[in-house]
Amino acid sequence: MDNNKKSLLFIVDDDALFLKTLEVDLAQDTGFSVKTFATGELCLENITQNPDVIILDYFLNGVDANAINGIETLDRIYKINPFIPVIILSSQDKIDVAINCMKHRAFDYIVKSETSYIRLQKVIAYIIHNQKTEEALNWYMNRMS
């Protein structure tokens, strides 16, 4: 059991300034390893790195008008690895969008706002805590058998 392993976060957003700001803030505040992607396709190309958490924008067509959107990216991620928690972070403040994301198995849906970064930190901390607890429990159960 490796307690010193840095958690890996993927951030997928087509807004370059927002993407860089979030990358710097999360890397600095959490100490996690953070990788960023401007499209869902780029994220999927790197999914074999097995990120611990993916933060995914709902719309992803700012860089490439033909890019797949967040929901399609989410569905493809879960076809590859259904155990990676994906948080949708979007400026879409509509209940039907949030419900749709949850139907597609998003771990959480966070609307970009003044308080979204705090909420995002809390959700990530919750996910990482649960992953480490499960890892420790599995390690213990394997030692007992």
CNS distance restraints for C-alpha pairs under 8 A (distance, minus, plus):
assign (resid   1 and name CA) (resid 135 and name CA) 7.54 0.50 0.50
assign (resid   1 and name CA) (resid 136 and name CA) 7.08 0.50 0.50
assign (resid   1 and name CA) (resid 139 and name CA) 6.61 0.50 0.50
assign (resid   6 and name CA) (resid  31 and name CA) 7.48 0.50 0.50
assign (resid   6 and name CA) (resid  32 and name CA) 5.53 0.50 0.50
assign (resid   6 and name CA) (resid  33 and name CA) 6.19 0.50 0.50
assign (resid   7 and name CA) (resid  32 and name CA) 5.15 0.50 0.50
assign (resid   7 and name CA) (resid  33 and name CA) 6.06 0.50 0.50
assign (resid   7 and name CA) (resid  51 and name CA) 7.50 0.50 0.50
assign (resid   7 and name CA) (resid  52 and name CA) 6.02 0.50 0.50
assign (resid   7 and name CA) (resid 128 and name CA) 7.62 0.50 0.50
assign (resid   8 and name CA) (resid  32 and name CA) 6.00 0.50 0.50
assign (resid   8 and name CA) (resid  33 and name CA) 4.82 0.50 0.50
assign (resid   8 and name CA) (resid  34 and name CA) 5.85 0.50 0.50
assign (resid   8 and name CA) (resid  35 and name CA) 7.60 0.50 0.50
assign (resid   8 and name CA) (resid  50 and name CA) 7.85 0.50 0.50
assign (resid   8 and name CA) (resid  51 and name CA) 4.86 0.50 0.50
assign (resid   8 and name CA) (resid  52 and name CA) 5.30 0.50 0.50
assign (resid   8 and name CA) (resid  53 and name CA) 6.87 0.50 0.50
assign (resid   9 and name CA) (resid  32 and name CA) 6.90 0.50 0.50
assign (resid   9 and name CA) (resid  33 and name CA) 6.19 0.50 0.50
assign (resid   9 and name CA) (resid  34 and name CA) 4.79 0.50 0.50
assign (resid   9 and name CA) (resid  35 and name CA) 6.29 0.50 0.50
assign (resid   9 and name CA) (resid  51 and name CA) 5.56 0.50 0.50
assign (resid   9 and name CA) (resid  52 and name CA) 5.94 0.50 0.50
assign (resid   9 and name CA) (resid  53 and name CA) 5.05 0.50 0.50
assign (resid   9 and name CA) (resid  54 and name CA) 5.78 0.50 0.50
assign (resid   9 and name CA) (resid  55 and name CA) 7.51 0.50 0.50
assign (resid  10 and name CA) (resid  34 and name CA) 5.89 0.50 0.50
assign (resid  10 and name CA) (resid  35 and name CA) 4.94 0.50 0.50
assign (resid  10 and name CA) (resid  36 and name CA) 5.70 0.50 0.50
assign (resid  10 and name CA) (resid  37 and name CA) 7.52 0.50 0.50
assign (resid  10 and name CA) (resid  43 and name CA) 7.59 0.50 0.50
assign (resid  10 and name CA) (resid  51 and name CA) 6.31 0.50 0.50
assign (resid  10 and name CA) (resid  53 and name CA) 6.42 0.50 0.50
assign (resid  10 and name CA) (resid  54 and name CA) 4.65 0.50 0.50
assign (resid  10 and name CA) (resid  55 and name CA) 6.11 0.50 0.50
assign (resid  11 and name CA) (resid  19 and name CA) 7.13 0.50 0.50
assign (resid  11 and name CA) (resid  23 and name CA) 7.35 0.50 0.50
assign (resid  11 and name CA) (resid  34 and name CA) 7.32 0.50 0.50
assign (resid  11 and name CA) (resid  35 and name CA) 6.31 0.50 0.50
assign (resid  11 and name CA) (resid  36 and name CA) 4.75 0.50 0.50
assign (resid  11 and name CA) (resid  37 and name CA) 6.25 0.50 0.50
assign (resid  11 and name CA) (resid  54 and name CA) 5.89 0.50 0.50
assign (resid  11 and name CA) (resid  55 and name CA) 4.72 0.50 0.50
assign (resid  11 and name CA) (resid  56 and name CA) 6.06 0.50 0.50
assign (resid  12 and name CA) (resid  19 and name CA) 7.45 0.50 0.50
assign (resid  12 and name CA) (resid  36 and name CA) 5.87 0.50 0.50
assign (resid  12 and name CA) (resid  37 and name CA) 4.77 0.50 0.50
assign (resid  12 and name CA) (resid  38 and name CA) 5.68 0.50 0.50
assign (resid  12 and name CA) (resid  39 and name CA) 6.29 0.50 0.50
assign (resid  12 and name CA) (resid  40 and name CA) 6.62 0.50 0.50
assign (resid  12 and name CA) (resid  43 and name CA) 6.84 0.50 0.50
assign (resid  12 and name CA) (resid  54 and name CA) 7.55 0.50 0.50
assign (resid  12 and name CA) (resid  55 and name CA) 6.13 0.50 0.50
assign (resid  12 and name CA) (resid  56 and name CA) 4.82 0.50 0.50
assign (resid  12 and name CA) (resid  57 and name CA) 6.03 0.50 0.50
assign (resid  13 and name CA) (resid  18 and name CA) 7.71 0.50 0.50
assign (resid  13 and name CA) (resid  19 and name CA) 5.88 0.50 0.50
assign (resid  13 and name CA) (resid  36 and name CA) 7.86 0.50 0.50
assign (resid  13 and name CA) (resid  37 and name CA) 6.54 0.50 0.50
assign (resid  13 and name CA) (resid  38 and name CA) 5.13 0.50 0.50
assign (resid  13 and name CA) (resid  39 and name CA) 6.63 0.50 0.50
assign (resid  13 and name CA) (resid  56 and name CA) 6.42 0.50 0.50
assign (resid  13 and name CA) (resid  57 and name CA) 5.11 0.50 0.50
assign (resid  13 and name CA) (resid  60 and name CA) 6.33 0.50 0.50
assign (resid  14 and name CA) (resid  19 and name CA) 7.41 0.50 0.50
assign (resid  14 and name CA) (resid  37 and name CA) 7.82 0.50 0.50
assign (resid  14 and name CA) (resid  38 and name CA) 4.58 0.50 0.50
assign (resid  14 and name CA) (resid  39 and name CA) 6.30 0.50 0.50
assign (resid  14 and name CA) (resid  57 and name CA) 7.67 0.50 0.50
assign (resid  14 and name CA) (resid  59 and name CA) 7.86 0.50 0.50
assign (resid  14 and name CA) (resid  60 and name CA) 5.37 0.50 0.50
assign (resid  14 and name CA) (resid  61 and name CA) 6.81 0.50 0.50
assign (resid  14 and name CA) (resid  62 and name CA) 5.37 0.50 0.50
assign (resid  14 and name CA) (resid  63 and name CA) 5.84 0.50 0.50
assign (resid  15 and name CA) (resid  19 and name CA) 5.95 0.50 0.50
assign (resid  15 and name CA) (resid  38 and name CA) 7.44 0.50 0.50
assign (resid  15 and name CA) (resid  62 and name CA) 7.00 0.50 0.50
assign (resid  16 and name CA) (resid  20 and name CA) 6.14 0.50 0.50
assign (resid  16 and name CA) (resid  38 and name CA) 7.30 0.50 0.50
assign (resid  17 and name CA) (resid  21 and name CA) 6.12 0.50 0.50
assign (resid  18 and name CA) (resid  22 and name CA) 6.05 0.50 0.50
assign (resid  19 and name CA) (resid  23 and name CA) 6.08 0.50 0.50
assign (resid  19 and name CA) (resid  36 and name CA) 7.02 0.50 0.50
assign (resid  19 and name CA) (resid  38 and name CA) 7.99 0.50 0.50
assign (resid  20 and name CA) (resid  24 and name CA) 6.15 0.50 0.50
assign (resid  20 and name CA) (resid  36 and name CA) 7.95 0.50 0.50
assign (resid  21 and name CA) (resid  25 and name CA) 6.08 0.50 0.50
assign (resid  22 and name CA) (resid  26 and name CA) 5.92 0.50 0.50
assign (resid  23 and name CA) (resid  27 and name CA) 6.01 0.50 0.50
assign (resid  23 and name CA) (resid  34 and name CA) 6.23 0.50 0.50
assign (resid  23 and name CA) (resid  35 and name CA) 7.47 0.50 0.50
assign (resid  23 and name CA) (resid  36 and name CA) 7.06 0.50 0.50
assign (resid  24 and name CA) (resid  28 and name CA) 5.98 0.50 0.50
assign (resid  25 and name CA) (resid  29 and name CA) 5.82 0.50 0.50
assign (resid  26 and name CA) (resid  30 and name CA) 5.54 0.50 0.50
assign (resid  26 and name CA) (resid  31 and name CA) 7.27 0.50 0.50
assign (resid  26 and name CA) (resid  32 and name CA) 7.12 0.50 0.50
assign (resid  26 and name CA) (resid  34 and name CA) 7.47 0.50 0.50
assign (resid  26 and name CA) (resid 121 and name CA) 7.99 0.50 0.50
assign (resid  27 and name CA) (resid  31 and name CA) 5.01 0.50 0.50
assign (resid  27 and name CA) (resid  32 and name CA) 5.30 0.50 0.50
assign (resid  27 and name CA) (resid  33 and name CA) 6.26 0.50 0.50
assign (resid  27 and name CA) (resid  34 and name CA) 6.09 0.50 0.50
assign (resid  28 and name CA) (resid  32 and name CA) 7.94 0.50 0.50
assign (resid  37 and name CA) (resid  42 and name CA) 5.93 0.50 0.50
assign (resid  37 and name CA) (resid  43 and name CA) 5.83 0.50 0.50
assign (resid  38 and name CA) (resid  42 and name CA) 7.12 0.50 0.50
assign (resid  38 and name CA) (resid  60 and name CA) 7.53 0.50 0.50
assign (resid  38 and name CA) (resid  63 and name CA) 7.00 0.50 0.50
assign (resid  39 and name CA) (resid  43 and name CA) 6.59 0.50 0.50
assign (resid  39 and name CA) (resid  60 and name CA) 6.01 0.50 0.50
assign (resid  39 and name CA) (resid  61 and name CA) 7.74 0.50 0.50
assign (resid  39 and name CA) (resid  63 and name CA) 7.48 0.50 0.50
assign (resid  39 and name CA) (resid  64 and name CA) 7.89 0.50 0.50
assign (resid  39 and name CA) (resid  67 and name CA) 6.62 0.50 0.50
assign (resid  39 and name CA) (resid  68 and name CA) 7.54 0.50 0.50
assign (resid  40 and name CA) (resid  44 and name CA) 6.18 0.50 0.50
assign (resid  40 and name CA) (resid  60 and name CA) 7.10 0.50 0.50
assign (resid  40 and name CA) (resid  67 and name CA) 7.22 0.50 0.50
assign (resid  40 and name CA) (resid  68 and name CA) 6.20 0.50 0.50
assign (resid  40 and name CA) (resid  69 and name CA) 6.98 0.50 0.50
assign (resid  40 and name CA) (resid  70 and name CA) 6.89 0.50 0.50
assign (resid  40 and name CA) (resid  73 and name CA) 5.37 0.50 0.50
assign (resid  41 and name CA) (resid  45 and name CA) 6.24 0.50 0.50
assign (resid  41 and name CA) (resid  67 and name CA) 7.34 0.50 0.50
assign (resid  41 and name CA) (resid  68 and name CA) 7.11 0.50 0.50
assign (resid  41 and name CA) (resid  73 and name CA) 7.45 0.50 0.50
assign (resid  42 and name CA) (resid  46 and name CA) 6.58 0.50 0.50
assign (resid  43 and name CA) (resid  47 and name CA) 6.13 0.50 0.50
assign (resid  44 and name CA) (resid  73 and name CA) 7.54 0.50 0.50
assign (resid  44 and name CA) (resid  76 and name CA) 7.66 0.50 0.50
assign (resid  44 and name CA) (resid  77 and name CA) 6.79 0.50 0.50
assign (resid  47 and name CA) (resid  51 and name CA) 7.08 0.50 0.50
assign (resid  47 and name CA) (resid  77 and name CA) 7.57 0.50 0.50
assign (resid  50 and name CA) (resid  84 and name CA) 7.67 0.50 0.50
assign (resid  51 and name CA) (resid  84 and name CA) 7.04 0.50 0.50
assign (resid  52 and name CA) (resid  84 and name CA) 6.23 0.50 0.50
assign (resid  52 and name CA) (resid  85 and name CA) 7.15 0.50 0.50
assign (resid  52 and name CA) (resid 128 and name CA) 7.41 0.50 0.50
assign (resid  53 and name CA) (resid  84 and name CA) 6.07 0.50 0.50
assign (resid  53 and name CA) (resid  85 and name CA) 5.23 0.50 0.50
assign (resid  53 and name CA) (resid  86 and name CA) 5.99 0.50 0.50
assign (resid  53 and name CA) (resid  87 and name CA) 7.62 0.50 0.50
assign (resid  53 and name CA) (resid 124 and name CA) 7.30 0.50 0.50
assign (resid  53 and name CA) (resid 127 and name CA) 7.75 0.50 0.50
assign (resid  54 and name CA) (resid  84 and name CA) 7.25 0.50 0.50
assign (resid  54 and name CA) (resid  85 and name CA) 6.37 0.50 0.50
assign (resid  54 and name CA) (resid  86 and name CA) 4.71 0.50 0.50
assign (resid  54 and name CA) (resid  87 and name CA) 6.18 0.50 0.50
assign (resid  55 and name CA) (resid  86 and name CA) 5.87 0.50 0.50
assign (resid  55 and name CA) (resid  87 and name CA) 4.82 0.50 0.50
assign (resid  55 and name CA) (resid  88 and name CA) 5.93 0.50 0.50
assign (resid  55 and name CA) (resid  89 and name CA) 6.53 0.50 0.50
assign (resid  56 and name CA) (resid  70 and name CA) 6.34 0.50 0.50
assign (resid  56 and name CA) (resid  74 and name CA) 7.97 0.50 0.50
assign (resid  56 and name CA) (resid  86 and name CA) 6.79 0.50 0.50
assign (resid  56 and name CA) (resid  87 and name CA) 6.01 0.50 0.50
assign (resid  56 and name CA) (resid  88 and name CA) 4.81 0.50 0.50
assign (resid  56 and name CA) (resid  89 and name CA) 5.87 0.50 0.50
assign (resid  57 and name CA) (resid  70 and name CA) 5.73 0.50 0.50
assign (resid  57 and name CA) (resid  88 and name CA) 5.67 0.50 0.50
assign (resid  57 and name CA) (resid  89 and name CA) 5.09 0.50 0.50
assign (resid  57 and name CA) (resid  90 and name CA) 5.35 0.50 0.50
assign (resid  58 and name CA) (resid  69 and name CA) 6.35 0.50 0.50
assign (resid  58 and name CA) (resid  70 and name CA) 4.31 0.50 0.50
assign (resid  58 and name CA) (resid  71 and name CA) 6.65 0.50 0.50
assign (resid  58 and name CA) (resid  88 and name CA) 6.28 0.50 0.50
assign (resid  58 and name CA) (resid  89 and name CA) 6.68 0.50 0.50
assign (resid  58 and name CA) (resid  90 and name CA) 5.43 0.50 0.50
assign (resid  58 and name CA) (resid  92 and name CA) 7.77 0.50 0.50
assign (resid  59 and name CA) (resid  69 and name CA) 5.26 0.50 0.50
assign (resid  59 and name CA) (resid  70 and name CA) 5.72 0.50 0.50
assign (resid  59 and name CA) (resid  90 and name CA) 7.53 0.50 0.50
assign (resid  60 and name CA) (resid  64 and name CA) 7.80 0.50 0.50
assign (resid  60 and name CA) (resid  67 and name CA) 6.44 0.50 0.50
assign (resid  60 and name CA) (resid  68 and name CA) 6.68 0.50 0.50
assign (resid  60 and name CA) (resid  69 and name CA) 5.06 0.50 0.50
assign (resid  60 and name CA) (resid  70 and name CA) 6.32 0.50 0.50
assign (resid  61 and name CA) (resid  65 and name CA) 4.63 0.50 0.50
assign (resid  61 and name CA) (resid  66 and name CA) 6.54 0.50 0.50
assign (resid  61 and name CA) (resid  67 and name CA) 5.38 0.50 0.50
assign (resid  61 and name CA) (resid  68 and name CA) 7.25 0.50 0.50
assign (resid  61 and name CA) (resid  69 and name CA) 6.86 0.50 0.50
assign (resid  63 and name CA) (resid  67 and name CA) 7.87 0.50 0.50
assign (resid  68 and name CA) (resid  72 and name CA) 6.10 0.50 0.50
assign (resid  68 and name CA) (resid  73 and name CA) 6.50 0.50 0.50
assign (resid  69 and name CA) (resid  73 and name CA) 6.19 0.50 0.50
assign (resid  70 and name CA) (resid  74 and name CA) 5.95 0.50 0.50
assign (resid  70 and name CA) (resid  88 and name CA) 7.71 0.50 0.50
assign (resid  71 and name CA) (resid  75 and name CA) 6.19 0.50 0.50
assign (resid  71 and name CA) (resid 101 and name CA) 6.75 0.50 0.50
assign (resid  71 and name CA) (resid 104 and name CA) 7.12 0.50 0.50
assign (resid  72 and name CA) (resid  76 and name CA) 6.21 0.50 0.50
assign (resid  73 and name CA) (resid  77 and name CA) 6.09 0.50 0.50
assign (resid  74 and name CA) (resid  78 and name CA) 6.35 0.50 0.50
assign (resid  74 and name CA) (resid  86 and name CA) 7.25 0.50 0.50
assign (resid  74 and name CA) (resid 104 and name CA) 7.28 0.50 0.50
assign (resid  74 and name CA) (resid 106 and name CA) 7.36 0.50 0.50
assign (resid  75 and name CA) (resid  79 and name CA) 6.35 0.50 0.50
assign (resid  75 and name CA) (resid 104 and name CA) 6.75 0.50 0.50
assign (resid  76 and name CA) (resid  80 and name CA) 6.43 0.50 0.50
assign (resid  77 and name CA) (resid  81 and name CA) 5.96 0.50 0.50
assign (resid  77 and name CA) (resid  82 and name CA) 7.03 0.50 0.50
assign (resid  77 and name CA) (resid  84 and name CA) 7.85 0.50 0.50
assign (resid  78 and name CA) (resid  82 and name CA) 4.07 0.50 0.50
assign (resid  78 and name CA) (resid  83 and name CA) 7.32 0.50 0.50
assign (resid  78 and name CA) (resid  84 and name CA) 7.43 0.50 0.50
assign (resid  85 and name CA) (resid 106 and name CA) 7.14 0.50 0.50
assign (resid  85 and name CA) (resid 107 and name CA) 5.57 0.50 0.50
assign (resid  85 and name CA) (resid 127 and name CA) 7.64 0.50 0.50
assign (resid  86 and name CA) (resid 106 and name CA) 5.35 0.50 0.50
assign (resid  86 and name CA) (resid 107 and name CA) 5.38 0.50 0.50
assign (resid  86 and name CA) (resid 108 and name CA) 7.21 0.50 0.50
assign (resid  87 and name CA) (resid 106 and name CA) 5.86 0.50 0.50
assign (resid  87 and name CA) (resid 107 and name CA) 5.42 0.50 0.50
assign (resid  87 and name CA) (resid 108 and name CA) 4.91 0.50 0.50
assign (resid  87 and name CA) (resid 109 and name CA) 5.91 0.50 0.50
assign (resid  87 and name CA) (resid 110 and name CA) 7.38 0.50 0.50
assign (resid  88 and name CA) (resid 101 and name CA) 7.33 0.50 0.50
assign (resid  88 and name CA) (resid 106 and name CA) 6.56 0.50 0.50
assign (resid  88 and name CA) (resid 107 and name CA) 7.83 0.50 0.50
assign (resid  88 and name CA) (resid 108 and name CA) 6.26 0.50 0.50
assign (resid  88 and name CA) (resid 109 and name CA) 4.79 0.50 0.50
assign (resid  88 and name CA) (resid 110 and name CA) 6.17 0.50 0.50
assign (resid  89 and name CA) (resid 109 and name CA) 6.04 0.50 0.50
assign (resid  89 and name CA) (resid 110 and name CA) 4.83 0.50 0.50
assign (resid  89 and name CA) (resid 111 and name CA) 5.78 0.50 0.50
assign (resid  89 and name CA) (resid 112 and name CA) 6.32 0.50 0.50
assign (resid  90 and name CA) (resid 109 and name CA) 7.79 0.50 0.50
assign (resid  90 and name CA) (resid 110 and name CA) 6.47 0.50 0.50
assign (resid  90 and name CA) (resid 111 and name CA) 5.06 0.50 0.50
assign (resid  90 and name CA) (resid 112 and name CA) 5.45 0.50 0.50
assign (resid  91 and name CA) (resid 111 and name CA) 5.38 0.50 0.50
assign (resid  91 and name CA) (resid 112 and name CA) 4.92 0.50 0.50
assign (resid  91 and name CA) (resid 113 and name CA) 7.67 0.50 0.50
assign (resid  92 and name CA) (resid  97 and name CA) 7.01 0.50 0.50
assign (resid  92 and name CA) (resid 111 and name CA) 6.43 0.50 0.50
assign (resid  92 and name CA) (resid 112 and name CA) 7.92 0.50 0.50
assign (resid  93 and name CA) (resid  97 and name CA) 7.67 0.50 0.50
assign (resid  93 and name CA) (resid  98 and name CA) 7.96 0.50 0.50
assign (resid  93 and name CA) (resid 111 and name CA) 5.95 0.50 0.50
assign (resid  94 and name CA) (resid  98 and name CA) 6.54 0.50 0.50
assign (resid  95 and name CA) (resid  99 and name CA) 6.11 0.50 0.50
assign (resid  96 and name CA) (resid 100 and name CA) 6.05 0.50 0.50
assign (resid  97 and name CA) (resid 101 and name CA) 6.24 0.50 0.50
assign (resid  98 and name CA) (resid 102 and name CA) 6.30 0.50 0.50
assign (resid  98 and name CA) (resid 109 and name CA) 5.97 0.50 0.50
assign (resid  99 and name CA) (resid 103 and name CA) 6.13 0.50 0.50
assign (resid 100 and name CA) (resid 104 and name CA) 6.38 0.50 0.50
assign (resid 101 and name CA) (resid 105 and name CA) 6.59 0.50 0.50
assign (resid 101 and name CA) (resid 106 and name CA) 5.56 0.50 0.50
assign (resid 101 and name CA) (resid 109 and name CA) 7.03 0.50 0.50
assign (resid 102 and name CA) (resid 106 and name CA) 4.95 0.50 0.50
assign (resid 102 and name CA) (resid 107 and name CA) 7.12 0.50 0.50
assign (resid 102 and name CA) (resid 108 and name CA) 7.05 0.50 0.50
assign (resid 102 and name CA) (resid 109 and name CA) 7.41 0.50 0.50
assign (resid 108 and name CA) (resid 123 and name CA) 7.95 0.50 0.50
assign (resid 110 and name CA) (resid 116 and name CA) 6.49 0.50 0.50
assign (resid 110 and name CA) (resid 119 and name CA) 7.66 0.50 0.50
assign (resid 110 and name CA) (resid 120 and name CA) 7.34 0.50 0.50
assign (resid 111 and name CA) (resid 116 and name CA) 6.47 0.50 0.50
assign (resid 112 and name CA) (resid 116 and name CA) 5.44 0.50 0.50
assign (resid 113 and name CA) (resid 117 and name CA) 7.92 0.50 0.50
assign (resid 115 and name CA) (resid 119 and name CA) 6.53 0.50 0.50
assign (resid 116 and name CA) (resid 120 and name CA) 5.91 0.50 0.50
assign (resid 117 and name CA) (resid 121 and name CA) 6.15 0.50 0.50
assign (resid 118 and name CA) (resid 122 and name CA) 6.37 0.50 0.50
assign (resid 119 and name CA) (resid 123 and name CA) 6.21 0.50 0.50
assign (resid 120 and name CA) (resid 124 and name CA) 6.12 0.50 0.50
assign (resid 121 and name CA) (resid 125 and name CA) 6.05 0.50 0.50
assign (resid 122 and name CA) (resid 126 and name CA) 6.12 0.50 0.50
assign (resid 123 and name CA) (resid 127 and name CA) 6.23 0.50 0.50
assign (resid 124 and name CA) (resid 128 and name CA) 6.11 0.50 0.50
assign (resid 125 and name CA) (resid 129 and name CA) 5.95 0.50 0.50
assign (resid 126 and name CA) (resid 130 and name CA) 6.22 0.50 0.50
assign (resid 127 and name CA) (resid 131 and name CA) 6.17 0.50 0.50
assign (resid 128 and name CA) (resid 132 and name CA) 6.13 0.50 0.50
assign (resid 129 and name CA) (resid 133 and name CA) 6.12 0.50 0.50
assign (resid 130 and name CA) (resid 134 and name CA) 6.06 0.50 0.50
assign (resid 131 and name CA) (resid 135 and name CA) 6.07 0.50 0.50
assign (resid 132 and name CA) (resid 136 and name CA) 6.07 0.50 0.50
assign (resid 133 and name CA) (resid 137 and name CA) 6.11 0.50 0.50
assign (resid 134 and name CA) (resid 138 and name CA) 6.06 0.50 0.50
assign (resid 135 and name CA) (resid 139 and name CA) 6.11 0.50 0.50
assign (resid 136 and name CA) (resid 140 and name CA) 6.12 0.50 0.50
assign (resid 137 and name CA) (resid 141 and name CA) 6.06 0.50 0.50
assign (resid 138 and name CA) (resid 142 and name CA) 6.05 0.50 0.50
assign (resid 139 and name CA) (resid 143 and name CA) 6.32 0.50 0.50
assign (resid 140 and name CA) (resid 144 and name CA) 6.33 0.50 0.50
assign (resid 141 and name CA) (resid 145 and name CA) 6.39 0.50 0.50
